[in-house]
Amino acid sequence: MTNKLFTDFPFVPEIQNAIKKTGYETPTPIQIQAIPYLLDNRDLIGCAQTGTGKTAAFALPLLNKLAGRKKNMATKNAQSLILTPTRELAVQIAENFKEYGLGLNLRMALAYGGVAIGPQIRSLHDGVEVLIATPGRLLDLMQQNKVSLKFVETFILDEADRMLDMGFINDIKKIISNLPRTRQTILFSATMPKEIEALANSMLINPVRVDVAPPATTAEKVEQIVMLVETAHKRDLLRHLLGKPEFKRVIVFTRTKHGANRVAEVLNKNKISCDAIHGNKSQNARLRSIENLKAGKIQVLIATDVAARGIDIDNITHVINYDIPNVAESYVHRIGRTARAGTEGIAISFCDVEEKSFIFDIEKTIKMKIPVDKKHPYHSVKVEQAPLISKGKAKAQIERTTNERHNKYRKLRKVFGSAKGSTRK
Ligand code: AMP
């Protein structure tokens, strides 16, 4: 627990070299806390969200464990399994494994849905040391007898709370029932709802528990601002902000897929380079958009919560909440995109009358008041003076106006085609 440098950990030289290449100097708190126990082959439950360095916290000890092994893999078997909720996250974890495992010559396979299964079947055929998978596709592969989990020695369940939110809990239980009883199990979750605690109790043996940066403290690293603006002016405010030179690499969050598409259309029309990612986009399109933002080919990525989960892009200058999420946890996840591994960023939330109650709720969760910026040209006194309504009422009201807007938009598209329809909100 007293390690301060990566060189203090007893990693094999190949891993030490790979870490040096990444340029990381000091381990993050979750790494300092978790790595010694994981090297000892202990079960571990980690309360940490993305941005804390948790991937390296589990990847480095696992790679170290695999490094010393003789490579006698049985056909279709996986020696370790990392289960993660989204395809983006799976790809990112795989990138990390490649980076840290450079020089170890390990076999790795990725299994996620939305793409052809054939290449995944082939990559599993000769057995792999590391399998990174999303639950649905993994079950598919298991049912087709294309992979066996009989010899899994290390099982990592990543973002367990998100798995629960996305309805994967039964899939996960099915997968766990196919794992051998003797294994190392590691569970990471940003929050610990009761169901996750129960799952952890049923599958971990005498686990070490490490907690880092509960959402409230992560939020403190981000400069947060609320802008009070009527929904009808949100697009103008967005354009205004994106015209400023400091808004270099921005993620804009919308509540719905349609919202994301509409914002993208408005920005495209205004020659602001952007891509939208959400559940209706193909896996390849989503990955391409993320790459475009990383490479600086686009200024703005517009995303829904699920699509953006786990996205790891360095140097995001601003996160803009075009809509305020009604779940405080989502807010914390969103703004976490701009404060990754110690860097600081700015998160701006566009708030209309109904959304004031969501902000109120968020402020309770993060235990701080978010300052209101009244100096922008679309500041609304009406929103400022509106009384707080209950969260339930606010949700119902937003639902209603979203549906109305969506129907109107659909009708306009029918009449005028997409170009004209896109000018409408
Ligand atoms: P994660 O929480 O695993 O999503 O990691 C968040 C980001 O932190 C990724 O971009 C990692 O590459 C980066 N990272 C992980 N460990 C360190 C470290 N010790 N020092 C600096 N950056 C790190």
Residues whose N, C-alpha, C, O or C-beta is under 5 A from the ligand:
A	BS01	AMP	Y24 E25 T26 P27 T28 Q49 T50 G51 T52 G53 K54 T55 A56 D312 R340 A341
